[in-house]
Amino acid sequence: MATTEDKLKERIKELTCLYEVSSIIVHADVDQMQETLNAIAFSLKKGFQYPSNTEISIETSLWSTITERTNEAICLEAPIQVFNKPNGMITAYLIGKSSFLKEEKQLLDSVAQKIGNLLERIEIQQNETSLKRQMERADRLGILGEITAGIAHELNTPLANILGFAELLKEDIASNESATEDLDKIIKNAIFSREVVKKLMFFACEMPQEMQALNMVPSIKGAVALLEASFKKAKVNYLIDIDDQELWLKADTIQITQIIFNLIINAIYFSPENGLVTITASQSDRSIILKIKDEGVGLSSEVLDKVFQPFFTTKPTGDGSGLGLSVVHGIVASHKGTITARNNKDKGATFTVMLPRS
């Protein structure tokens, strides 16, 4: 029979435990959550009637800890909820004793609620940070888009003149082989520059869209057919996996083709010899899903963060302008879709585009 003094001692232990746990949570940092849960578990253990016979396990969707693993024990559980949804469990294991105190269940529930509040706070902070970054990025892209549009317009006219006069001059000096070769280089570089300007204009949303009903299947097969020579030159294989013969959506045909081209060309570039590029297309009730998978070296965490930023490229100078994927991102966004990049489990990376069907 527990005396009044014994009961008072237990209440003091429980209150001390709650104070310690509250103090740990107040000073918790998202980067040290594992250490925070460890500290809570050991503090909670001291709040029970038989600390040396009690082990504590804390499991959440992201982190977990246990003071010591045990098989033969009776259990006491308290669910952890985040925004009124289950997110984990605190379990107390009692070894060699018959039962827990009623107050120990209340203690466990209180700590579970405090951990739930902590996880809610962390989620709110992360959402705020993410939103702030998105807003900052949107501001930067908006300013960059305005600058880019101005640059593109300024370059368009002189490039057109360079190409036009170079073609005329080529006709006049057709007999001069050396000069003709130099003119061909001028024309080739002017055409390359014009394509960069086109990408700049796509990025700046200066190219008008013509939205219409489009079956994406012929666009995919047509793009692969046109890139057949590129696959052969790079000694890269490809596989087309399309669920249906018709994948209809409302989109700009030219821009959708540009998405397909850019992603496949990117996959070819980063694929090793005899590597495989897999082009998958399917549909859900609301979306068309396009996946381009390669077997390259994959993407580092730094590249994953920046892969859709304009002018960012991992290609050597002269091999890429750093606009291809940012243009794709812009086109997808203008179609109210999403594009993501992730590393595959084995090797390479997969770019996934989801476009609304209407």
Residue, then its C-alpha position, 0 to 999 in steps of 0.5 A: m500500500a503506497t503511503t501519502e509520502d510515496k504518492l507525493k514523491e511520485r507526483i514530484k517526479e512526474l512534475t519534474c519530468l514534465y518541467e524537464v521535457s518542456s525545457i527540452i522542447v522549448h530549446a529544440d532545434v529542427d537540426q537536432m531533433q534526434e538528440t531532442l527525442n533522446a533527451i525526452a525519452f531519458s527524462l521521461k523514463k525518470g518520471f516513472q515509478y520504477p525508472s530502472n525497470t522502464e524503457i521508453s520508445i518514441e516513434t514519429s514519421l521522421w525520427s525515432t528513439i528507444t532507451e533500450r530494446t526489450n521483448e518481455a514487458i507490459c506496455l503503455e502507449a500514447p499516440i502523437q498527433v500533429f494537426n489532429k492526425p496520427n504521427g507516431m507513438i510513445t511507448a513505455y515498457l515495464i519489465g518485471k513489474s505487474s502494472f503502471l500507475k494511473e498517473e503514468k498514463q496521464l504523464l505519457d499523454s502529456v508528453a505525447q501532446k508536447i511532442g505533437n506541439l513541437l512537430e507542429r511548430i517545426e512543420i509551420q517553420q519549414n512551410e514558412t521557410s519554403l514559402k519565403r524561398q519560393m517568393e524570393r525565387a519568384d521575385r528574382l525570376g520576375i526581375l530576370g525575366e524582364i531583363t532577359a526579355g529586353i536582351a532578347h529583343e535587342l539581340n533579335t534584330p542584329l542577329a537577323n541582319i547578320l544571318g541575312f547579310a552573311e547568306l547574301l555575301k556567301e552567294d557573291i563569293a561562292s568561288n572563294e572556298s576559304a572565305t565561304e568556310d569562314l562565312d559558314k562558321i559565322i552563319k552556324n554561330a549566328i543560328f546558335s545564338r538565335e536559338v539561345v535568344k529563342k530560349l531566352m524569349f521562352f524563359a521570359c514568356e515572350m513567345p505567345q502560346e496557342m493552346q489547343a487539343l493535343n494528343m501527346v503520343p505522336s509528339i513523343k514518337g516524332a521527337v524520338a524519331l528526329l533524335e534517332a541520329s543523336f541516339k546513334k551518335a552517342k551510342v545510347n539506346y532508348l525505350i518508349d513505354i506509353d500506356d495508351q495510344e491517345l494522351w489528350l491534353k490542352a497545350d501549345t504543340i510547339q512548347i510541348t515538343q520543346i519540353i520533350f526534346n530538351l528532356i530527351i537531349n539532356a538524358i542522351y548527353f548524360s548517358p554513358e555509352n550503351g546506356l538506356v534512356t526510358i521515355t514513359a508516358s501515362q495518364s491519370d484522371r486529371s494529368i498526363i505524366l511524362k517521365i524521362k529516365d537516364e542511366g548517367v551519374g545522377l544529380s548531386s544535392e547541390v545540382l538538384d537544388k539548382v537544376f531548373q535555375p536559369f543559366f545554371t549548367t554542369k556542362p562544359t563551356g560551349d556545350g550548353s547555355g544553362l537555359g534548357l531546363s529552366v525553359v522547360h520549367g517555365i513552359v510546364a509552369s505556364h501550362k499549370g503543370t509540375i516538373t521534378a527531378r530525382n535520382n534513381k535508386d540504382k543509377g541516373a536520374t528521372f525527370t517527371v512532368m505532370l500536365p493537366r489534361s484540361 
